[in-house]
Amino acid sequence: MTTRRSFLKGAGAAGITFCGCGRRGAARAQEPEHRLPVMIKGKRIKTIDVHSHCLFHDAVDLMGDEARNVFVPVKGAENQYIVIAERLKQMDAMAIDMEVLSINPFWYRKDRDTAAAIVKMQNEKLAELCASQPERFAAFASLALQFPDLAVQQLEDAVKKLGLRGAQIGGSVAGEDFSNPKFHPVWAKAEELGAVLFIHPQSTPELARRFQGSGWLSNTIGNPLDTTIALSHLIFEGTLDRFPGLKILAAHGGGYLASYAARSDHACFVAPPGACNPDIKLKKQPTEYLRQLYFDALVFTPEALRHLVAQVGASQVMLGSDHPFVWEQHPVDRIFAATTLADDEKAAILGGNAARLLGIKV
C-alpha cells in the first residue's frame, strides 16, 4: 500500500482523478456559513457526504473507443480533473469531513472480461485512496451487475478484502430492473454482508427522445425518475420482502417517490384487474417500505427536506452533495437552514446516520 506522502505526490501521474460538471455561474456564489469543524451546541459533528464521485483514467481507458463517451466535457472542464490535495481543500471549504466516493456505472454494456477488469482496477484504486486518507475518504465499490455471478464475488471481495462499504449501482442494468430474479444472488450477498447498495441513476434511457430540448431533462428529471422506478419495482415486486435486511441508499432524495408516496398506497386499492401480480402479497403498505430505505438529503430546499424527513424519518436521511458536480456546493448549510429539524436530527443527517449505517468511526 502506498504511503500517504508518496500517494498524494503521485496521484495525478497514477491516474487518480475526480470529475465534476456544471456551469460555475449557476452555482451559489455566497460564502458558506459553516466550515470545519462543524459544531452543534458545542459538540463536534463529523460531517459525512455519502454522495460524491470520482473517476480513474486507467479504468476509463479500458473502454477503448467508447472511453470518449464516458465523460462529456462541459463548460468549466478545466476544473473537472483534480488531484487529491485539491479535493481535500474543496471538502474543507464545504465543511465536509469525509466523502464516501463512488463511480457512476459506465461499463454495464461491456463484455465480461472488460467489465471485470474495469471493476477490479476501480475497486483497488478506491481502496488504496481510502487507506491513504482514512479520516477523509470511504468508498462504495463498483460491480459488473450485468453478470450477477461475477458481481457477487466482486462485492464479497470489495467488502471483505478491500474494506469498501458496499457498492454503487445504477438505476437499472442495461434496461433490466433490479426486481428481475437474476439479480437475487447479488441482493442476497449484500444482505449477508450487511453491505450498503447506493442506487445512483443513469437517466432513464428509454425516454431519451422525449428528453430532447432545453432544460437538460435527461438529468434534471431523468435521474430522479429512474430512481423512482427502481425503488418502486423493488417494493411492488416483493424484492424488499424477500430481502428484508437489504440496505438501500437512494440518491437525490430517492427521486420523486417520497414526494408522492401516498399514491403508491392508493394504487393498491384502485388498480384494475391484471395490473398487479396476484402472486405477490406485500407484507406492508408501499409507503412503509420507505422507512427501511435510506436517502441522501440532496433536495435543495428546507421544505423539501422537511417533507422527506416527515415521510421516511430523520434516521433514514444523510448528507449528500453530488460533489464535484455543482448541484450542491454548501450541503451542510442546507441542513442547518431546515428550521423544522431538531438539533439531534441535524446531527444525525450531517453524519451520525451515515456513520451508523456504514460503520464509520466518529
N, C-alpha and C positions, 0 to 999 in steps of 0.2 A: 504494500500500500504506500502511495507517495506521501512524503511529509507535507505538512501544511505549507511551509515556505516554498518548496520546490513546486508544489502543485499550483499555487496561485501564480508563481512566476511563469510557469509554462502553460497556463490554462489556455491562452489563445492558440499557441502552437499545437496543443494537444487536441484541438478541435472542439473544446467545450465552449458553447455559445448559447446565448439566450435570444429569444425572439420577442418582438413586440410589434404592434401595428397601430394605426390610427393617426389622426391628424392632431398634432400638438395643439393647434389653435382651438380644437374642440374640447380640450381638457380643461378642468377647472384651474384657473390661474392663481387663485389666492393661496397664501401660505397655509400649511396645515396647522391646526390648533394644537394638536398633540404630537409630541416627539418622545423618543425613548429617554428614560424609562417611563412607561405608562403607569399611572397610579390611580387607584380608586380608594378614597377615604384613607390615604396614607399607606395603602397596601400595593406593593409592586405586582403588576399584572404582566405575565408573559403572553404577548400577542402572537397568535399563530394563524397564518394565512394558508388555508387549505386549498386555495385555487390560484396557483401560479405556474407558469410554463417555462420550458426550455427546449432547446434543440441541440443536437450534436452533429457537426458537419460530416464526420466519418459515417455515421449511421444513415444520414440523408443520401450520401453519395452511393450507398448500396442500392438505391432505387434506379441507378443507371440513368437512361434518358428521361425518366419520369421525375428525376430529382428536381428539375426546374419548376415542377408543378406543386411541390410540397410547400414551398414558401413563395408567395407572390409579393414582390416589393411594392410598397405604397409610399406615399409622401412621408418623409422622415426616416427612410430606410437606413440612412447612415447611423441612426441611433438604435437600430434593432439588434445588432450583434455586439455584445459587450462582454468583457471579461468579468471574472468573479468579483474582483475588488470594486468594480463599478456597481455590480448588482448589490453588494453589501451597502454601499453608500445610498443607493436608492431605497433599500429597505429601511435604513436608518431614518431617512427623510420621511418615509411613510409611517414611521413608528411601528414597524414590523420586526419583531424579534426573530421569528422563524418562518420560512416559507416551506410548504410541502409541495415539492416540484412534481410536475407531470408533463407528459408529452402527448399531444393530440395524435391519435392514430392516423397514419398515412400509408399503412402497409397492409390493410385488410384485403386488398385485391391481389397481393403478390403471392407467388408460389411458396411452397412450404420452406424450401431451403433459404430463400431470400428473406422471408418474414422471420425465420428463426435467427438468421444472422443479425438482422436489424435489432430484434428484441434483445438478444444476448449482449450486443455491444451497448445498447442503451442502458440496460439494467446494470451492467458492470460499471459504466461510467457514472450513473446516478449513485450507485453505492460508494464509489470512490469519492465523489464530490461530497456526499453526506459525511463520510468518515473524516474528510479534511476539515469540515466545519460543523461538527455535530450539534453545536448550540444554535446554529443558524439555518441548517437545512435538514429536511427529511424528504422522502420521495415516495411516490406511487410508481410501481413497476409498469412496464409495457407488457402486453400479451398478444400473441398471434391468435386471436379469437376465432378466425376462420378455420382453424384446426384445433377443435376443442381438446383433443387428447394432448396436443403439444402445449396448449395454454395451461392445462392442469399442472404439467411438470414445471413450466416456467413460473407459475405462481408459487408453487412449493419451494422452488429454488430461490426465488426472489425474497420470500419471507424468511425461510429457514437458513439459507446460506448467505444472503446479501444484506439481510436486515431491513429490507424495504417494508413499508407499512401497509401494503395492499397493492392495488393496481388501478390505473385509469383505463376505462373502456369507453368506446364511443356510445352513441345512442342506438345503434344497430350495427350489424355486421354485414356489409355488402348487401343491404336490403333485407336481411333476415332479423327478425325480432328476437330479443333475449328470452322470450317465453317459449321459443322452439325447444322441444325436449333435447335436441342435440347439444344444447349448452348446459344441460342439467349437471353434467360432471364438473363443470367449472364452478357453478354455484355451490355444489356440494363440497368441493375442495376449499372454496373461500369460507364457507360456513365452518368447516372442520378447523381451519387455520385461524379463524377469527379475523381474517383479513378484510379490510375495507375495500369496496369497489366504488371508485369515483366515476360516475357517469358524466362524461363531457360530450355534448352532441357535435355532430359534423354537418350542421344544417339539416334540411330534410330534402335529400337529393331528388326524390320523386316529384317535387314541386318546383324544380329548377326553372321551368318555363314561366311559371306564374310569379316567381320571384324577380324576374327581369324588370328593369326600370329603375327609377330613382328610389333611394332610401336604404340601399344595401340590405334588402329584405331577406336575402339568404341567411344573413347573420341576425339582423335586427329582430325578425320574428321566426326565422327558420330554426335557429338554435334552440330557443325556449320551446318551440313547438315539438321539436324532435325529442327533447327530454320528457315533455308531457306525454307523448305517445309511448315512449319506452316505459315510463313508470306505470301508465295505465294498463299496458299489457301485462306487466309483472303482477299487478293487482288482479285484474279481471280473469286472467288465465290461470290463477291459482298458484303462481310461482312462489309468491311470498308465503303462502300457506305450506307449500312443500318444503321450503327452506326458511323456517321462521327465525333462525339465528343469523340470517344473511344481513350484513352491514352494508347498506347502500347509502352513498353520499351523492346528492344530485347538484349539479352546477346551476348557476343563475337562479337561485331560489327555487329550483325544481321546475322551472318553466312556468306554465300557466296553471298547473294542476291545483295548487293551493289557492289560487285566486278565484276558482270556480268549482271548488271541490264538492259542494253540495249537489251539483248537477250529477255527479257520479253516483251518489246515493239514490237520487230520484230516478235515475235511469233503470235501476234495478226493479222499479215498480211499473214503469211505463213502457219498457222495451217490448216491441212486437214479438210474436212467436218466431223462433228461429234466430233472433238477434243475439241471444246468449246461449252458450253451450249448456244444455241441461245436465251434463255430467259433472260440471264444475259447480260445486256448492261452497261459496266463500264462507269462511268461518266468522267474518266480521263485516260490518258495513265498509264500503270502499274508503270512506274518509278516515276510518280508524287505522288503516294501514299507514297513513301519513305519519302517525306518531311513532312508528318503528323505523322510519326512514330519517335521513339526515340531509340538511340543506345548507348551502352557503348563503350568506346574507347579501349577495350582490343583487339588490333590488332597488337601489338608488334613492329612495325617499323614506323619511320616518314613517309615513303612513303605510307604505308597502311593507316595511319591516314589522310594524305593529300588527298588520294583518297576518303576515306569515307566522309570527310568533303565536298569535291567537289561534291559528289553525293547527299548527304542529307542535307547539310547546317550545319554550326558550331552550330547553335541554337538547333540542334537535338542530339548532341553528349555529353556524360557525362563520368566522370571518373569512371573506373571500374577496379578492381584488381583480383577478384575471391578469395580474402583472406578468410580463411587462406590457401587455396590451393596455391601452389607456382608458379602458372603461371606467375604472375607479382608482384614482390616484391617492385618495385620502380615505381609505376604508375605515380606519379607526375613528375618524371624526364622524362618519355616518352613524356609527353605533352610539357614540355619545350624544348625537343630535336627537336620538329617539327618546323623547322625554317620557314616553309611556313605559319604558323599561326601568325596572328597579336596578340598583347598583349591582346586586348579585347576579342579575340576569345579564347585564352588560359585561361583567367579568367573565361569565360563562361563555358568552358568544365571542368575546375577544380572544379567548384562549383556553379556558377551562374545559369546555366541551371537547375541543379537538385533542387536548392532552389526554383526556379520559378515553376517548374513542381510539386514538392512535397509539396509546402507550408512551406518550412523550413526558419526560420528567420536567417538572416546573419548579 
